[in-house]
Structures are given as C-alpha cells and as structure tokens.
Amino acid sequence: MEISNNVRSQILSDALPYIQKYHNKVVVVKYGGNAMTNNELKEAVMSDIVLLSEVGIKVVLVHGGGPEINAMLKRVGIESRFINGLRYTDRETMDIVKMVLCGKLNKELVSALQLHGGCALGLCGCDGKMIRAEKMGGDVDYGYVGEITKITTKPIIDAINNGYVPIISTVGVGDDGQAYNINADTAASRIASCLRAEKLILMTDIVGLLKDKEDDSTLIPQVNVSEVPFLKKSGIISGGMIPKIDCCVEAVRRGVKRTSIIDGRVPHSILIELLTNEGIGTQFN
C-alpha cells in the first residue's frame, strides 16, 4: 500500500522532536540475535543506523556473534560448552572467538553499513586497550572469559569525531596482552556509561519484559530501576532476562539516561524505539 504525502509529512513531523532530542547525543546499540543473522533484518538495522547518523545522532554499534562462533567451532571440531550461560573459553576457543568477532563479523558489518551509504570504522576491544579485562573470578573456571576493569573511550570518541560509526567487537585485553571473551551486553553497558550515552539499546529476540511470559500483549513499557528487585522477587524478571536487565540497571546507575530492551526481530525497531512516542520495547530509567 502506497503511503500518501499527508501520512509521510505526519510521520516526519512526529519524528522531529525525537531527532532534536537525540541530536549530537551518543546512542549505544548492542546488536545481536536474529537481527544479526537474518539478512532482511540486517539491512533494516544498517539503514536505520545510517539514517540516525545523517540526522546528527552519534551511534556506537557493539556486536556479539554467538551463532557464528558456534558454527565455526563446529566446523573445526570443537564442542561449544556453556556454564551458567557463559561460553567456556579455552585457548583454542579464544582463537576462534577472535577470528570470528574481530575479523569476519566486524568487517562484514563495516562493509554492510558502508554499502548503505554510511561511514564505519571497525574496532576490537584490544585496539588502544579500549576494553581492559582480567580473568573472571569466583569458584567457577570459565577459561578466558573476562571481567571488564576499564574502558578507554578515546578510540571510540576519535572515530565519532572523525565522522565514523564505531563498530565494536567485544574481545578485551589484559595487562599481559592476554585476550578475553567479554559478554556483549556487559560490554555495551559499560561503554555506554563511560560515554555518558543518552540511551543504550539492547536488541534481543524477545518483545521486552512481559508480565506473562506466554503473552506478548503483557509488555511492560516502562520500568524504574528501583522496581527491579521486586520484579525479580515476584518472578517477572527471571532466567535469561536477569543478566540483560542487570546490564540495563547498571548502565542507568552509571549515568546513562535511559536503557531499553527491544525486539530486534521487528524491522526498523531502532527507529521505532528512538523516534516515536510509544517506542517498541521495555525502557529502564
């Protein structure tokens, strides 16, 4: 169905206050899940980011790549192993993580964004010691899975100031040069807080936080971070949502204005979240 000129003008008019709100502000997008593996959705994400950049919004893209890492490990005969939701990363697996995240995927995303008319710069957390890390502590040995100790924002800010969209793969580096596998949600949260971002968006394969996990119509559109402990206690926040929401809460507490979990399976979900009144997911503030 063709959109009339009146409808087009109304859409643009409605978006203008949000374009002004985010103009010259940093928005960090954690990109992963179905939106990263489905070509149609990938095209929509790239075009969204280019549009946002063109209207003066400083987008930083932080990406994961779990399915691609799994596929490559399978090809070379290494079994994927997870402990408490984290990938056990021995030395061989770490080599594959670096190859897939920092090499193949990162450069594919740079190329994809540039094909849509954008200007991108691919960065790894090891570049300029951007993501400093140490081996994750505790009673469980996860191998070369890292905890972030410091974010150096200069490489990111330099890229933005020179007109590039930074596309960041989440491999960190220790003081001794050892590479560490970093959870992409955690990295995006810390990067957003260190950049004092206006907004952090986590793209997922779910609608958002639901009162009833079996009913998408029970989406909770707004959550104050002070409500999170109660929502966990009541079971509304549970399972795989806990670490994602913890990242959102941590970002807000560290200075990010707003964070959102959105459904990356919906085409142009980033634009809907940023440039409409209703948004599309669950916002934490």
Residue pairs with C-beta under 8 A, 6 or more apart in sequence:
3 11
14 275
14 276
14 277
15 275
15 276
18 274
18 275
18 276
19 55
19 56
19 57
19 275
22 52
22 57
22 198
22 199
22 274
23 55
23 56
23 57
24 56
24 57
24 58
25 57
25 58
25 197
25 198
25 199
26 58
26 60
26 160
26 192
26 195
26 196
26 197
26 198
27 52
27 57
27 58
27 59
27 60
27 197
27 198
27 199
27 200
27 201
27 274
28 59
28 60
28 62
28 188
28 191
28 192
28 195
28 197
28 199
28 200
28 201
28 256
29 49
29 59
29 60
29 61
29 62
29 188
29 201
29 203
29 270
30 62
30 63
30 64
30 184
30 185
30 188
30 200
30 201
30 202
30 203
31 45
31 61
31 62
31 63
31 64
31 109
31 203
31 264
32 63
32 64
32 65
32 66
32 184
32 203
32 204
32 264
33 203
33 204
33 205
33 264
33 265
34 41
34 205
34 264
34 265
35 41
35 42
35 44
35 45
35 203
35 264
35 265
35 269
36 42
36 63
36 64
36 65
36 67
36 264
37 67
37 68
38 265
40 267
41 264
41 265
41 267
42 112
43 112
43 116
44 267
44 268
44 269
45 203
45 264
45 270
46 112
46 113
46 115
46 116
46 118
47 116
47 268
48 268
48 270
48 271
49 59
49 61
49 113
49 116
49 118
49 165
49 270
50 113
50 116
50 117
50 118
51 271
52 59
52 270
52 271
52 274
53 59
53 118
53 119
53 165
57 274
58 160
59 165
60 156
60 160
60 165
60 166
60 168
60 191
60 192
60 195
60 197
61 109
61 113
61 165
61 166
61 167
61 168
62 168
62 170
62 184
62 187
62 188
62 191
63 101
63 105
63 106
63 109
63 167
63 168
63 169
63 170
63 184
64 101
64 170
64 184
64 185
65 100
65 101
65 105
65 169
66 87
68 100
68 104
68 105
69 80
69 87
69 96
69 97
69 100
69 101
70 80
72 96
72 99
72 100
73 79
73 80
73 93
73 96
74 80
76 96
78 92
78 93
78 96
80 87
81 87
81 88
82 88
83 140
83 142
84 140
85 240
85 243
86 136
86 142
86 145
86 183
87 93
87 97
87 142
87 145
87 181
88 142
88 143
88 145
89 97
89 142
89 143
89 144
89 145
89 180
89 181
90 143
90 144
91 143
91 144
93 143
93 144
93 181
94 143
94 144
94 179
94 180
94 181
97 171
97 181
98 124
98 171
98 179
101 124
101 169
101 170
101 171
102 124
102 126
102 169
102 171
105 169
106 122
106 123
106 124
106 167
106 169
107 122
109 120
109 122
109 167
110 120
110 121
110 122
110 167
113 120
113 165
113 167
114 120
118 165
119 163
119 164
119 165
120 164
120 165
120 166
120 167
121 159
121 164
121 165
121 166
121 167
122 167
122 169
123 130
123 155
123 156
123 159
123 166
123 167
123 168
123 169
124 130
124 168
124 169
124 171
125 131
125 133
125 168
125 169
125 170
125 171
125 172
125 173
125 182
125 187
126 171
126 172
126 173
126 179
127 155
128 152
128 154
128 155
129 152
129 173
130 151
130 152
130 153
130 155
130 156
130 168
131 148
131 151
131 170
131 171
131 172
131 173
131 182
131 187
131 191
132 148
132 149
132 150
132 151
132 152
132 172
132 173
132 174
132 175
133 146
133 147
133 148
133 149
133 172
133 173
133 174
133 180
133 182
134 146
134 147
134 149
134 174
134 175
134 180
135 144
135 145
135 146
135 147
135 174
135 180
136 142
136 145
136 146
136 147
137 147
143 181
144 178
144 179
144 180
144 181
145 180
145 181
145 182
145 183
146 172
146 174
146 180
146 181
146 182
148 172
148 182
148 186
148 187
148 190
151 190
151 191
151 194
153 191
153 194
153 195
155 166
156 166
156 168
156 191
156 195
157 195
159 165
159 166
160 166
168 187
168 191
170 181
170 182
170 183
170 184
170 187
170 188
171 179
171 180
171 181
171 182
172 179
172 180
172 182
172 187
173 179
173 180
174 180
183 243
185 202
185 243
185 244
185 247
186 243
186 247
188 200
188 202
188 247
189 200
189 247
189 248
189 250
189 251
189 254
189 256
189 259
190 250
190 251
190 254
192 199
192 200
192 251
192 256
192 259
193 250
193 251
193 254
193 255
193 256
194 254
196 255
196 256
197 251
197 256
197 257
198 256
198 257
198 258
199 256
199 257
199 258
199 259
199 260
199 274
200 248
200 251
200 256
200 258
200 259
200 260
201 259
201 260
201 262
201 270
201 273
201 274
202 244
202 247
202 248
202 259
202 260
202 261
202 262
203 262
203 264
203 269
203 270
204 244
204 261
204 262
204 263
204 264
205 263
205 264
205 265
206 241
206 261
206 263
207 216
207 219
207 263
207 281
208 219
208 220
208 221
208 260
208 261
208 262
208 263
208 280
208 281
208 282
209 219
209 220
209 223
209 231
209 236
209 237
209 241
209 245
209 261
209 282
210 216
210 218
210 219
210 220
210 236
211 218
211 220
211 236
212 218
219 281
219 282
220 236
220 282
221 278
221 279
221 281
221 282
221 283
222 282
222 283
222 285
223 231
223 282
223 283
223 284
223 285
224 284
224 285
225 248
225 249
225 252
225 253
225 284
225 285
228 237
228 245
228 249
228 284
231 237
232 238
232 242
237 245
244 261
245 261
245 284
247 259
248 259
248 260
248 261
248 284
249 259
249 284
251 259
252 258
252 259
252 284
252 285
257 285
258 283
258 284
258 285
259 283
259 284
259 285
260 273
260 279
260 281
260 282
260 283
260 284
261 281
261 282
261 284
262 269
262 270
262 272
262 273
262 279
262 280
262 281
263 269
263 280
263 281
266 272
266 280
269 280
269 281
272 278
272 279
272 280
273 279
273 280
273 281
